[in-house]
Amino acid sequence: MQTHKAKRVEITIEAVMERRLAESLEKVGVTGFTILPVLGGSGRSGRWSREGQVSRASGMINVVCIIRPERLDSLLDAAFGVLDRHIGVVSVTDCEVLRAERF
């Protein structure tokens, strides 16, 4: 079966920014993404969990997008427009997909 090159972008951000991030992605033509809750983790401020904190850090989400490589720059510009002043992490990895027309 033939595969096609794509980019997988994962954005971890405060849950309160979900709507703003989704709208920014949609404005640049990213219509396919998945939003997952983040249960906990560890970062510069130490370990945290959704259950053990009352702060905004306890409400994090992970947004996963798989896109064509040529669309990466516009997606990153949109994401950084939202992340600029907020807690967040963006990672980009190479991946391959079976049905390129869906991305």
C-alpha positions as CSV (number, residue, x, y, z in Angstrom):
1,M,0.0,0.0,0.0
2,Q,1.4,3.5,-0.9
3,T,1.9,6.0,1.8
4,H,2.2,9.8,1.6
5,K,4.3,12.2,3.6
6,A,2.5,14.4,6.1
7,K,3.2,16.4,9.3
8,R,1.7,15.7,12.7
9,V,1.4,18.7,14.9
10,E,0.6,18.4,18.6
11,I,-0.3,21.5,20.6
12,T,-0.7,21.4,24.3
13,I,-2.4,24.5,25.7
14,E,-4.6,25.7,28.5
15,A,-8.2,24.4,28.0
16,V,-9.6,27.9,28.3
17,M,-7.8,28.6,24.9
18,E,-9.5,25.7,23.1
19,R,-12.0,27.8,21.2
20,R,-9.6,30.5,20.2
21,L,-7.1,28.0,19.0
22,A,-9.7,26.0,17.0
23,E,-11.0,29.2,15.4
24,S,-7.4,30.3,14.4
25,L,-6.7,26.9,12.9
26,E,-9.9,27.0,10.9
27,K,-9.2,30.5,9.6
28,V,-6.0,29.1,7.9
29,G,-7.8,26.1,6.4
30,V,-7.1,23.4,9.0
31,T,-10.4,21.7,9.3
32,G,-9.3,18.4,10.7
33,F,-8.0,18.1,14.3
34,T,-8.6,16.1,17.4
35,I,-8.8,17.6,20.9
36,L,-7.9,15.4,23.9
37,P,-7.9,16.2,27.6
38,V,-4.5,16.2,29.3
39,L,-4.7,14.4,32.7
40,G,-1.4,15.6,34.1
41,G,2.3,16.0,33.4
42,S,5.5,17.7,34.5
43,G,7.2,20.9,33.3
44,R,9.2,23.8,34.5
45,S,6.9,24.3,37.4
46,G,7.1,20.6,38.5
47,R,4.5,17.8,38.4
48,W,0.8,18.5,38.2
49,S,-2.5,16.7,37.6
50,R,-5.9,17.7,36.6
51,E,-7.3,16.3,39.9
52,G,-4.7,17.8,42.2
53,Q,-4.8,21.4,41.1
54,V,-7.2,24.2,41.1
55,S,-5.1,26.5,38.9
56,R,-5.6,27.0,35.2
57,A,-2.7,24.6,34.6
58,S,-4.9,21.7,35.7
59,G,-7.1,22.3,32.6
60,M,-4.9,21.5,29.7
61,I,-5.8,20.0,26.3
62,N,-3.8,18.4,23.5
63,V,-4.8,19.3,19.9
64,V,-3.5,16.9,17.2
65,C,-3.5,17.8,13.5
66,I,-2.2,15.9,10.6
67,I,-1.6,18.1,7.5
68,R,0.2,18.3,4.2
69,P,3.8,19.6,4.6
70,E,3.1,22.7,2.5
71,R,0.4,23.8,5.0
72,L,2.7,23.7,8.1
73,D,3.9,27.3,8.1
74,S,0.4,28.7,8.1
75,L,-0.7,26.3,10.9
76,L,2.3,27.3,13.0
77,D,1.7,31.0,12.5
78,A,-2.0,30.5,13.6
79,A,-1.0,28.5,16.6
80,F,1.7,30.9,17.8
81,G,-0.7,33.8,17.5
82,V,-2.7,32.1,20.3
83,L,0.2,30.6,22.3
84,D,2.2,33.8,22.4
85,R,1.1,34.8,25.9
86,H,-0.1,31.5,27.3
87,I,1.2,28.2,28.6
88,G,1.7,25.9,25.7
89,V,4.0,23.5,23.8
90,V,4.0,22.7,20.1
91,S,5.7,19.7,18.5
92,V,6.0,18.8,14.8
93,T,6.9,15.3,13.6
94,D,7.0,13.6,10.2
95,C,4.4,11.0,9.5
96,E,2.9,9.1,6.6
97,V,-0.8,8.6,5.8
98,L,-2.6,6.2,3.6
99,R,-5.3,8.5,2.1
100,A,-3.5,11.8,1.2
101,E,-6.7,13.3,-0.2
102,R,-8.1,13.6,3.4
103,F,-5.4,15.9,4.5
